């Protein structure tokens, strides 16, 4: 077998390793970490009709990792009958956030403007975070679709962060830092974060200090959250596909080194 055919075979094996767990809906869930359980419990303890603000602070390039996290958190919020206010401080996350929120809201037959609302994007995120601490309606006089927010039932008893029970920033970068510095420090907001795996370690100090109330990260965090919800989603399927594909890559590397070793031995002889 020549080198071209070997490469094709390797690509095919990796393709099957990724695709089969997704096609057959195989899930993999390990032990739930304390951080994920804490985040879950904080939402679980909220009373029905409490206000949950979800900020979609990510770019399109990270959608495969953050979507399962966002969908799990929104599913939990809808099961708890929380009122959800969606915002976005990254332009790329705006439409994606609306799609996720609308999809989960439709599943639970929620009424727009009463049970949930999507306010959309605001530039100058520091100014937006601070402005919502004074008045959300003044900062967002119209929602993502152009509807006047002042007349929506959800805003009858919602003025600013004082009426928001919890803020969740779903992020792929440093945006939770700004939520911490300007919303938590100034307005004493209860903040939780859902992050890509590569960003998680940067925010553990905030969690340890109590500035962040809960943290979950990556496909593993999504899988753990889904297991707590007792539902199957992209996190549990993705974790198995990721684990199998990484195992295959390791085996291919080992096999390649073994073949190379015996080829060199033949040459030495």
C-alpha positions as CSV (number, residue, x, y, z in Angstrom):
1,X,0.0,0.0,0.0
2,X,1.5,3.3,-1.1
3,X,1.6,6.5,1.0
4,X,-1.5,8.1,-0.7
5,X,-3.7,5.1,0.1
6,X,-2.4,5.0,3.7
7,X,-3.4,8.6,4.2
8,X,-6.8,8.0,2.7
9,X,-7.3,5.0,5.0
10,X,-6.4,7.1,8.0
11,X,-8.8,9.8,7.0
12,X,-11.5,7.3,6.5
13,X,-10.9,5.7,9.9
14,X,-11.0,9.1,11.7
15,X,-14.2,10.0,9.7
16,X,-15.9,6.9,10.9
17,X,-14.7,7.4,14.5
18,X,-16.3,10.9,14.6
19,X,-19.4,10.1,12.6
20,X,-20.6,6.8,14.0
21,X,-21.1,8.0,17.6
22,X,-23.1,10.9,16.2
23,X,-25.1,8.9,13.8
24,X,-26.0,6.2,16.4
25,X,-26.6,8.8,19.1
26,X,-24.0,7.3,21.4
27,X,-23.3,9.4,24.5
28,X,-20.5,9.4,27.0
29,X,-20.7,11.1,30.4
30,X,-18.2,10.8,33.2
31,X,-18.2,12.2,36.7
32,X,-19.9,15.6,37.0
33,X,-17.4,18.2,38.3
34,X,-18.1,20.4,41.3
35,X,-18.0,23.5,39.1
36,X,-20.7,22.3,36.7
37,X,-22.9,21.0,39.6
38,X,-22.6,24.3,41.4
39,X,-23.7,26.2,38.2
40,X,-26.6,23.8,37.8
41,X,-27.7,24.1,41.4
42,X,-27.6,27.9,41.3
43,X,-30.2,27.8,38.4
44,X,-32.1,25.0,40.0
45,X,-32.6,27.0,43.2
46,X,-34.2,30.0,41.4
47,X,-38.0,30.4,41.8
48,X,-40.4,30.1,39.0
49,X,-40.6,33.3,36.9
50,X,-37.3,34.6,38.1
51,X,-35.3,36.6,35.6
52,X,-32.3,35.0,33.9
53,X,-30.3,37.1,31.6
54,X,-28.3,35.1,29.0
55,X,-25.5,37.0,27.1
56,X,-24.3,35.3,23.9
57,X,-20.8,36.5,23.9
58,X,-19.1,34.3,21.3
59,X,-18.1,34.3,17.7
60,X,-19.3,31.9,15.0
61,X,-16.0,30.1,14.9
62,X,-16.7,28.5,18.3
63,X,-20.3,27.5,17.7
64,X,-19.7,23.8,17.7
65,X,-18.4,24.0,21.3
66,X,-20.7,26.7,22.8
67,X,-24.0,25.5,21.2
68,X,-24.4,22.5,23.5
69,X,-23.6,24.6,26.5
70,X,-26.1,27.3,25.5
71,X,-28.8,24.8,24.7
72,X,-28.4,22.9,28.0
73,X,-28.6,26.1,30.0
74,X,-31.7,27.4,28.1
75,X,-33.4,24.0,28.4
76,X,-32.8,24.2,32.2
77,X,-34.2,27.7,32.3
78,X,-37.3,26.7,30.4
79,X,-37.9,23.7,32.6
80,X,-37.7,25.9,35.6
81,X,-40.2,28.3,34.0
82,X,-37.7,31.2,34.3
83,X,-38.2,34.3,32.3
84,X,-35.2,34.7,29.9
85,X,-33.7,38.0,28.6
86,X,-31.3,37.3,25.8
87,X,-28.6,39.8,24.8
88,X,-25.4,39.7,22.8
89,X,-22.2,41.8,23.2
90,X,-20.5,40.2,20.2
91,X,-22.0,41.0,16.8
92,X,-21.4,37.4,15.5
93,X,-23.2,35.8,18.3
94,X,-26.4,37.9,17.8
95,X,-28.2,35.8,15.2
96,X,-26.9,32.6,16.6
97,X,-28.1,33.4,20.1
98,X,-31.6,34.3,18.8
99,X,-31.8,31.0,16.9
100,X,-30.9,29.0,20.0
101,X,-33.3,30.8,22.3
102,X,-36.1,30.7,19.8
103,X,-35.6,27.0,19.2
104,X,-35.8,26.1,22.9
105,X,-38.6,28.5,23.6
106,X,-40.7,27.0,20.8
107,X,-40.1,23.5,22.2
108,X,-41.6,24.7,25.5
109,X,-44.3,26.8,23.9
110,X,-43.1,30.0,25.6
111,X,-44.7,33.3,24.7
112,X,-42.5,36.0,23.3
113,X,-42.5,39.3,25.3
114,X,-44.0,37.5,28.3
115,X,-41.8,34.5,29.1
116,X,-38.7,35.5,27.1
117,X,-37.3,38.3,25.0
118,X,-34.3,38.8,22.8
119,X,-32.8,42.2,22.9
120,X,-29.9,41.5,20.5
121,X,-26.5,43.3,20.1
122,X,-25.1,46.5,21.5
123,X,-21.7,47.8,20.6
124,X,-19.3,49.2,23.2
125,X,-19.9,46.3,25.6
126,X,-18.6,48.1,28.6
127,X,-21.0,51.0,28.1
128,X,-23.8,48.4,27.5
129,X,-23.1,46.5,30.7
130,X,-23.1,49.7,32.7
131,X,-26.2,51.1,31.1
132,X,-28.3,48.0,31.8
133,X,-27.4,48.6,35.5
134,X,-29.4,51.8,35.3
135,X,-32.2,50.9,32.9
136,X,-32.5,48.0,30.5
137,X,-35.3,49.6,28.5
138,X,-33.4,52.8,28.1
139,X,-30.4,50.9,26.7
140,X,-32.7,48.7,24.6
141,X,-35.7,50.8,23.6
142,X,-36.4,48.2,20.9
143,X,-35.7,44.5,20.8
144,X,-33.8,42.5,18.2
145,X,-36.9,42.6,15.9
146,X,-37.6,46.3,16.3
147,X,-40.5,45.9,18.8
148,X,-40.8,48.5,21.6
149,X,-39.6,47.0,24.9
150,X,-41.4,49.4,27.2
151,X,-44.8,47.9,26.4
152,X,-43.7,44.2,26.8
153,X,-45.2,42.4,29.9
154,X,-41.8,41.0,30.8
155,X,-40.5,44.6,31.5
156,X,-43.4,45.6,33.8
157,X,-41.4,44.5,36.8
158,X,-37.9,44.5,35.2
159,X,-36.0,47.7,35.3
160,X,-32.3,46.9,35.8
161,X,-30.0,44.3,37.4
162,X,-31.8,44.7,40.7
163,X,-34.6,42.5,39.2
164,X,-32.3,40.1,37.4
165,X,-31.7,37.0,39.6
166,X,-28.8,35.6,37.5
167,X,-26.7,36.5,34.5
168,X,-25.1,33.8,32.4
169,X,-22.3,34.8,29.9
170,X,-21.8,32.2,27.2
171,X,-18.4,33.1,25.9
172,X,-15.4,32.0,23.9
173,X,-13.1,34.8,25.0
174,X,-12.5,37.4,27.8
175,X,-16.0,38.9,27.8
176,X,-16.9,37.5,31.3
177,X,-14.0,39.6,32.6
178,X,-16.0,42.8,31.7
179,X,-19.2,41.4,33.3
180,X,-17.2,40.8,36.4
181,X,-15.5,44.2,36.5
182,X,-18.5,46.3,35.6
183,X,-21.7,44.3,36.5
184,X,-20.5,42.2,39.5
185,X,-18.3,44.8,41.1
186,X,-20.6,47.8,40.6
187,X,-24.1,46.3,40.7
188,X,-23.5,43.1,42.7
189,X,-24.8,40.9,39.9
190,X,-24.9,37.2,40.3
191,X,-22.8,35.9,37.4
192,X,-22.2,32.5,35.9
193,X,-20.1,31.7,32.9
194,X,-20.2,28.9,30.2
195,X,-16.9,28.9,28.3
196,X,-14.9,27.1,25.7
197,X,-12.5,24.6,27.3
198,X,-9.4,26.7,26.4
199,X,-10.7,29.7,28.3
200,X,-11.8,27.9,31.5
201,X,-8.5,28.1,33.4
202,X,-8.4,31.9,33.1
203,X,-11.6,32.2,35.2
204,X,-11.1,29.7,38.0
205,X,-9.6,32.6,40.2
206,X,-12.9,34.5,39.7
207,X,-14.8,31.4,40.8
208,X,-12.6,30.8,43.8
209,X,-13.0,34.4,44.9
210,X,-16.8,34.2,44.6
211,X,-17.0,36.9,41.9
212,X,-18.4,34.2,39.6
213,X,-21.0,31.9,41.1
214,X,-20.7,29.0,38.7
215,X,-18.6,27.8,35.7
216,X,-18.9,25.1,33.1
217,X,-16.7,24.7,30.0
218,X,-16.4,22.8,26.7
219,X,-18.1,19.7,25.5
220,X,-17.3,18.0,28.7
221,X,-19.1,20.7,30.7
222,X,-22.1,20.5,28.3
223,X,-22.2,16.7,28.7
224,X,-22.1,17.0,32.5
225,X,-24.9,19.6,32.4
226,X,-27.0,17.4,30.1
227,X,-26.5,14.4,32.5
228,X,-27.8,16.5,35.4
229,X,-30.8,17.4,33.2
230,X,-31.2,13.8,32.3
231,X,-31.4,14.6,28.6
232,X,-29.3,13.8,25.5
233,X,-27.8,16.6,23.5
234,X,-24.8,17.7,21.5
235,X,-22.5,17.6,24.6
236,X,-22.9,14.0,25.4
237,X,-22.8,12.9,21.7
238,X,-19.9,15.2,21.0
239,X,-17.8,14.0,24.0
240,X,-18.0,10.4,22.8
241,X,-17.1,11.3,19.2
242,X,-14.2,13.5,20.4
243,X,-12.9,10.7,22.7
244,X,-13.1,8.0,20.1
245,X,-11.4,10.2,17.4
246,X,-8.6,11.2,19.7
247,X,-8.0,7.6,20.7
248,X,-7.9,6.7,17.0
249,X,-5.3,9.4,16.3
250,X,-3.2,8.1,19.2
251,X,-3.4,4.6,17.9
252,X,-2.5,5.7,14.4
253,X,0.6,7.6,15.7
254,X,1.7,4.5,17.7
255,X,1.1,2.3,14.6
256,X,3.1,4.6,12.4
257,X,6.0,4.6,14.8
258,X,6.0,0.8,15.1
259,X,6.0,0.5,11.3
260,X,8.8,3.0,10.9
261,X,10.8,1.2,13.6
262,X,10.7,-2.2,11.8
263,X,11.4,-0.5,8.4
264,X,14.6,0.9,9.9
265,X,15.6,-2.4,11.4
266,X,15.3,-4.0,8.0
267,X,17.5,-1.3,6.5
268,X,20.1,-1.8,9.2
269,X,20.3,-5.5,8.5
